[in-house]
Amino acid sequence: MKKIQLQDIGLKNYKDAWQTQNELFQEIIAIKLENRDREEQKTTPNYFLFTEHPHVYTLGKSGNLNNLLLSEKQLKEKGISFFKSNRG
């Protein structure tokens, strides 16, 4: 049975939370690459992250900026951030 590390990373803007996830993912990849050359396998951690973001619009790799109906100025006035991600 795999163990899962629960982490509450609190209120974070989307970009910072995305970076935290990516750093953890890169650590897991590094362990898996090390394991290729080892007889004794190092366990890879599993995470379940809890977070909350201030208002944000995200646009995935299949999204189109024309779908965003607010200008950068309007987003700023409303306290909304925008983040383009590499997710679907």
Number of C-alpha atoms within 10 A of each C-alpha: 3 8 9 11 11 11 11 11 12 12 13 14 16 20 17 12 19 13 11 15 13 12 12 14 14 12 13 16 13 12 15 16 11 12 15 10 9 10 7 8 12 11 11 15 14 14 14 10 15 12 14 13 14 12 13 15 13 15 18 13 11 9 15 10 9 7 8 13 9 11 9 12 10 11 16 12 9 10 11 14 17 16 14 14 14 10 10 8
